[in-house]
């Protein structure tokens, strides 16, 4: 099933990246298709000429940029997971330190 990637809207033009499923036996590579839209009379319409041009004459950089984007997303996700783990460890360390501090303090006698 296709999935939608980046959507960019600039005034009366927009682009939508669609990631198509990989063909059987082709590995994990998913093809990306850019659809160009134009806003006319309060409706978004497909710019068939630009979309067809992008399909028939793809930029050699589009696959590189798509791969970089996927790698960046993966790196950010991994960083987020590691950061959450580190925050949990820090929170646990702080709680342990507070408990240790409270248990070593002797109640002062009034007087």
Z-matrix of the N, CA and C atoms (Angstrom, degrees):
N
C 1 1.445
C 2 1.524 1 108.55
N 3 1.310 2 117.73 1 134.40
C 4 1.471 3 120.02 2 178.92
C 5 1.524 4 111.00 3 -65.36
N 6 1.315 5 115.38 4 152.43
C 7 1.459 6 119.99 5 173.20
C 8 1.521 7 107.57 6 -127.18
N 9 1.320 8 115.43 7 155.05
C 10 1.454 9 120.20 8 -177.18
C 11 1.511 10 109.44 9 -100.76
N 12 1.319 11 114.45 10 135.10
C 13 1.459 12 120.73 11 179.35
C 14 1.510 13 110.26 12 -102.58
N 15 1.293 14 114.59 13 -133.76
C 16 1.454 15 121.85 14 -174.82
C 17 1.527 16 111.55 15 -65.39
N 18 1.322 17 115.49 16 136.30
C 19 1.465 18 122.74 17 174.55
C 20 1.526 19 106.49 18 -118.64
N 21 1.333 20 116.72 19 125.55
C 22 1.462 21 121.28 20 -179.92
C 23 1.524 22 108.12 21 -122.31
N 24 1.327 23 115.77 22 124.68
C 25 1.463 24 121.21 23 178.38
C 26 1.517 25 108.00 24 -118.71
N 27 1.326 26 115.56 25 123.11
C 28 1.467 27 121.53 26 178.50
C 29 1.520 28 107.97 27 -132.06
N 30 1.312 29 115.77 28 104.50
C 31 1.462 30 122.13 29 -179.04
C 32 1.526 31 110.79 30 56.06
N 33 1.335 32 116.29 31 -110.21
C 34 1.463 33 120.73 32 -174.66
C 35 1.527 34 112.77 33 -103.00
N 36 1.331 35 117.04 34 11.19
C 37 1.462 36 121.25 35 179.01
C 38 1.524 37 109.43 36 -127.02
N 39 1.331 38 114.64 37 150.89
C 40 1.463 39 120.07 38 178.24
C 41 1.521 40 109.24 39 -148.43
N 42 1.336 41 114.99 40 156.26
C 43 1.461 42 120.95 41 172.91
C 44 1.519 43 107.83 42 -131.15
N 45 1.323 44 114.79 43 144.89
C 46 1.456 45 121.61 44 176.97
C 47 1.522 46 107.46 45 -129.37
N 48 1.327 47 116.51 46 127.39
C 49 1.460 48 121.08 47 176.20
C 50 1.529 49 107.04 48 -92.74
N 51 1.329 50 115.81 49 126.10
C 52 1.458 51 122.12 50 176.82
C 53 1.513 52 107.73 51 -113.81
N 54 1.322 53 116.31 52 127.45
C 55 1.469 54 120.97 53 177.96
C 56 1.525 55 107.99 54 -98.90
N 57 1.320 56 114.81 55 117.68
C 58 1.462 57 120.98 56 -179.28
C 59 1.517 58 109.62 57 -88.21
N 60 1.344 59 117.87 58 147.60
C 61 1.468 60 119.86 59 179.56
C 62 1.525 61 111.05 60 -62.32
N 63 1.318 62 115.18 61 149.65
C 64 1.468 63 120.45 62 178.02
C 65 1.526 64 108.91 63 -69.47
N 66 1.317 65 115.92 64 145.02
C 67 1.457 66 120.09 65 176.20
C 68 1.516 67 108.75 66 -73.14
N 69 1.324 68 116.01 67 152.85
C 70 1.463 69 120.77 68 -179.84
C 71 1.520 70 109.79 69 -57.70
N 72 1.326 71 116.07 70 131.95
C 73 1.452 72 121.38 71 177.15
C 74 1.516 73 114.84 72 81.17
N 75 1.338 74 117.80 73 3.83
C 76 1.463 75 119.30 74 -177.81
C 77 1.525 76 112.34 75 -98.11
N 78 1.313 77 117.56 76 5.96
C 79 1.465 78 119.82 77 -178.43
C 80 1.522 79 110.12 78 85.52
N 81 1.326 80 115.41 79 -153.64
C 82 1.466 81 120.47 80 -176.39
C 83 1.518 82 113.29 81 -93.14
N 84 1.332 83 118.13 82 0.02
C 85 1.458 84 120.31 83 -176.36
C 86 1.520 85 110.94 84 -67.38
N 87 1.311 86 115.65 85 122.66
C 88 1.458 87 121.00 86 176.61
C 89 1.514 88 107.66 87 -107.83
N 90 1.300 89 115.73 88 133.71
C 91 1.461 90 120.03 89 178.30
C 92 1.526 91 108.97 90 -75.07
N 93 1.319 92 115.42 91 144.84
C 94 1.455 93 120.41 92 177.06
C 95 1.518 94 109.10 93 -115.68
N 96 1.305 95 115.13 94 138.43
C 97 1.457 96 122.66 95 -178.86
C 98 1.522 97 107.59 96 -124.63
N 99 1.312 98 116.58 97 131.36
C 100 1.465 99 120.36 98 177.39
C 101 1.526 100 108.03 99 -103.39
N 102 1.323 101 115.17 100 125.11
C 103 1.460 102 121.32 101 176.42
C 104 1.522 103 107.78 102 -105.32
N 105 1.321 104 116.03 103 128.55
C 106 1.464 105 121.83 104 179.42
C 107 1.525 106 108.91 105 -99.40
N 108 1.321 107 115.55 106 134.56
C 109 1.469 108 121.78 107 179.96
C 110 1.520 109 109.81 108 -123.08
N 111 1.320 110 115.74 109 152.17
C 112 1.463 111 122.05 110 172.72
C 113 1.526 112 108.27 111 -130.51
N 114 1.322 113 115.69 112 144.47
C 115 1.467 114 120.40 113 179.87
C 116 1.523 115 108.26 114 -94.98
N 117 1.332 116 115.78 115 120.39
C 118 1.453 117 122.79 116 -179.94
C 119 1.518 118 108.57 117 -133.73
N 120 1.307 119 116.71 118 124.09
C 121 1.469 120 122.74 119 178.61
C 122 1.537 121 111.33 120 49.19
N 123 1.333 122 115.19 121 52.74
C 124 1.468 123 123.14 122 177.42
C 125 1.526 124 114.01 123 60.28
N 126 1.335 125 118.01 124 26.32
C 127 1.459 126 122.09 125 175.24
C 128 1.520 127 109.13 126 -133.58
N 129 1.341 128 115.90 127 142.68
C 130 1.452 129 120.74 128 174.29
C 131 1.522 130 107.95 129 -89.58
N 132 1.331 131 116.73 130 122.74
C 133 1.459 132 122.48 131 -179.87
C 134 1.517 133 109.61 132 -120.35
N 135 1.330 134 116.44 133 146.43
C 136 1.463 135 120.87 134 178.44
C 137 1.521 136 109.20 135 -71.60
N 138 1.328 137 115.41 136 131.34
C 139 1.463 138 121.13 137 173.38
C 140 1.532 139 105.74 138 -87.11
N 141 1.331 140 115.12 139 91.63
C 142 1.461 141 120.40 140 -173.37
C 143 1.526 142 112.94 141 -63.02
N 144 1.325 143 118.17 142 -36.44
C 145 1.461 144 120.45 143 -179.19
C 146 1.529 145 111.13 144 -62.39
N 147 1.332 146 116.49 145 -50.09
C 148 1.471 147 119.97 146 -179.32
C 149 1.525 148 111.59 147 -67.81
N 150 1.346 149 116.53 148 -39.47
C 151 1.462 150 119.92 149 179.70
C 152 1.528 151 110.31 150 -64.45
N 153 1.332 152 116.80 151 -44.88
C 154 1.466 153 120.67 152 178.93
C 155 1.524 154 110.70 153 -62.98
N 156 1.321 155 117.11 154 -40.57
C 157 1.467 156 121.32 155 178.96
C 158 1.528 157 109.97 156 -61.43
N 159 1.324 158 116.76 157 -41.46
C 160 1.467 159 120.86 158 179.78
C 161 1.527 160 111.12 159 -66.35
N 162 1.329 161 117.50 160 -33.18
C 163 1.463 162 121.13 161 179.55
C 164 1.531 163 110.21 162 -75.61
N 165 1.322 164 116.78 163 -45.13
C 166 1.460 165 121.31 164 -175.23
C 167 1.524 166 112.68 165 -76.22
N 168 1.322 167 117.77 166 -31.59
C 169 1.465 168 122.52 167 -178.58
C 170 1.525 169 110.16 168 -129.50
N 171 1.325 170 116.52 169 68.76
C 172 1.470 171 118.16 170 -176.50
C 173 1.525 172 111.58 171 -66.80
N 174 1.297 173 114.79 172 146.53
C 175 1.458 174 121.40 173 177.64
C 176 1.525 175 108.88 174 -71.98
N 177 1.326 176 117.83 175 137.94
C 178 1.470 177 118.64 176 177.05
C 179 1.521 178 111.89 177 -65.19
N 180 1.323 179 116.76 178 -18.90
C 181 1.460 180 120.23 179 -179.29
C 182 1.524 181 112.44 180 -83.56
N 183 1.333 182 117.93 181 -18.98
C 184 1.461 183 119.22 182 -175.88
C 185 1.517 184 111.65 183 -63.47
N 186 1.335 185 118.04 184 -41.30
C 187 1.458 186 119.18 185 179.03
C 188 1.520 187 111.04 186 -68.84
N 189 1.334 188 116.58 187 -36.36
C 190 1.462 189 120.35 188 177.87
C 191 1.525 190 109.69 189 -64.78
N 192 1.325 191 116.32 190 -45.50
C 193 1.467 192 119.96 191 -179.82
C 194 1.527 193 110.74 192 -64.91
N 195 1.335 194 116.79 193 -38.96
C 196 1.457 195 119.80 194 177.67
C 197 1.519 196 111.38 195 -62.09
N 198 1.328 197 116.32 196 -43.21
C 199 1.462 198 120.90 197 178.85
C 200 1.522 199 110.65 198 -64.88
N 201 1.319 200 117.45 199 -43.57
C 202 1.463 201 120.82 200 177.44
C 203 1.522 202 111.00 201 -61.00
N 204 1.326 203 115.82 202 -41.39
C 205 1.462 204 120.37 203 179.35
C 206 1.529 205 110.82 204 -62.13
N 207 1.337 206 116.76 205 -45.09
C 208 1.469 207 120.44 206 179.40
C 209 1.533 208 110.65 207 -63.69
N 210 1.334 209 116.37 208 -42.28
C 211 1.467 210 119.47 209 179.53
C 212 1.527 211 111.03 210 -65.25
N 213 1.321 212 116.72 211 -39.22
C 214 1.461 213 120.39 212 178.80
C 215 1.527 214 110.56 213 -64.97
N 216 1.336 215 117.04 214 -43.08
C 217 1.467 216 120.40 215 177.71
C 218 1.517 217 110.36 216 -59.77
N 219 1.333 218 116.54 217 -44.15
C 220 1.456 219 121.30 218 179.82
C 221 1.528 220 111.08 219 -62.71
N 222 1.330 221 116.48 220 -43.54
C 223 1.466 222 120.87 221 179.48
C 224 1.527 223 111.26 222 -63.83
N 225 1.318 224 116.81 223 -41.61
C 226 1.465 225 120.63 224 179.52
C 227 1.528 226 109.87 225 -65.35
N 228 1.338 227 117.01 226 -42.34
C 229 1.470 228 120.27 227 178.32
C 230 1.528 229 110.75 228 -61.16
N 231 1.340 230 116.11 229 -45.48
C 232 1.461 231 120.32 230 180.00
C 233 1.526 232 111.01 231 -64.01
N 234 1.343 233 116.70 232 -41.90
C 235 1.456 234 120.51 233 177.93
C 236 1.532 235 110.32 234 -61.54
N 237 1.332 236 116.89 235 -42.19
C 238 1.462 237 121.02 236 179.24
C 239 1.524 238 111.80 237 -60.77
N 240 1.339 239 116.10 238 -42.52
C 241 1.464 240 119.87 239 179.08
C 242 1.523 241 110.66 240 -64.40
N 243 1.328 242 116.57 241 -44.48
C 244 1.469 243 120.17 242 179.85
C 245 1.520 244 111.45 243 -65.02
N 246 1.326 245 115.75 244 -38.04
C 247 1.461 246 119.66 245 178.67
C 248 1.526 247 110.45 246 -64.61
N 249 1.331 248 117.03 247 -41.32
C 250 1.467 249 119.85 248 177.84
C 251 1.525 250 110.85 249 -61.87
N 252 1.337 251 116.66 250 -43.15
C 253 1.468 252 120.30 251 178.47
C 254 1.524 253 110.71 252 -61.74
N 255 1.334 254 116.00 253 -44.01
C 256 1.467 255 119.68 254 179.99
C 257 1.530 256 110.98 255 -64.01
N 258 1.317 257 117.04 256 -38.78
C 259 1.466 258 120.34 257 178.92
C 260 1.523 259 110.79 258 -65.51
N 261 1.332 260 117.36 259 -39.18
C 262 1.468 261 120.42 260 177.35
C 263 1.521 262 110.57 261 -63.58
N 264 1.344 263 116.31 262 -43.22
C 265 1.465 264 120.32 263 178.42
C 266 1.521 265 110.92 264 -63.36
N 267 1.326 266 116.45 265 -42.47
C 268 1.460 267 120.39 266 179.08
C 269 1.526 268 110.90 267 -63.32
N 270 1.317 269 115.99 268 -42.26
C 271 1.469 270 120.74 269 179.23
C 272 1.532 271 109.91 270 -62.49
N 273 1.347 272 116.34 271 -43.96
C 274 1.461 273 120.32 272 179.66
C 275 1.531 274 110.55 273 -64.44
N 276 1.325 275 117.26 274 -40.82
C 277 1.468 276 121.04 275 178.67
C 278 1.518 277 111.01 276 -62.91
N 279 1.321 278 116.55 277 -42.04
C 280 1.467 279 120.64 278 179.35
C 281 1.525 280 110.25 279 -64.61
N 282 1.339 281 116.97 280 -42.21
C 283 1.467 282 119.91 281 178.72
C 284 1.525 283 110.61 282 -64.04
N 285 1.340 284 116.87 283 -43.28
C 286 1.464 285 120.66 284 178.84
C 287 1.524 286 110.72 285 -62.34
N 288 1.330 287 117.18 286 -42.15
C 289 1.467 288 120.79 287 179.94
C 290 1.518 289 111.00 288 -63.71
N 291 1.332 290 116.84 289 -40.17
C 292 1.463 291 119.75 290 178.66
C 293 1.517 292 111.25 291 -66.28
N 294 1.332 293 117.01 292 -38.85
C 295 1.471 294 120.48 293 178.29
C 296 1.531 295 110.15 294 -65.41
N 297 1.343 296 116.56 295 -44.25
C 298 1.459 297 120.90 296 179.31
C 299 1.524 298 110.55 297 -61.65
N 300 1.326 299 116.52 298 -42.20
C 301 1.457 300 121.40 299 -179.78
C 302 1.523 301 110.49 300 -63.97
N 303 1.326 302 116.05 301 -42.38
C 304 1.465 303 120.11 302 -179.17
C 305 1.521 304 111.12 303 -67.38
N 306 1.329 305 117.25 304 -36.90
C 307 1.470 306 119.40 305 -178.28
C 308 1.524 307 112.61 306 -75.69
N 309 1.336 308 118.68 307 -23.50
C 310 1.469 309 120.33 308 -179.90
C 311 1.523 310 112.50 309 -88.33
N 312 1.288 311 116.45 310 -15.75
C 313 1.475 312 118.85 311 178.43
C 314 1.519 313 109.38 312 -75.22
N 315 1.304 314 115.93 313 136.12
C 316 1.465 315 120.59 314 177.80
C 317 1.513 316 107.37 315 -98.53
N 318 1.313 317 114.68 316 138.84
C 319 1.475 318 116.02 317 177.55
C 320 1.528 319 109.64 318 -63.88
N 321 1.307 320 115.60 319 136.00
C 322 1.478 321 119.84 320 179.41
C 323 1.516 322 108.57 321 -82.16
N 324 1.315 323 114.81 322 142.69
C 325 1.457 324 118.14 323 179.43
C 326 1.526 325 108.58 324 -92.38
N 327 1.297 326 114.93 325 134.68
C 328 1.453 327 120.25 326 -177.48
C 329 1.518 328 110.99 327 -76.28
N 330 1.310 329 117.04 328 144.76
C 331 1.399 330 110.85 329 176.27
C 332 1.363 331 126.62 330 169.47
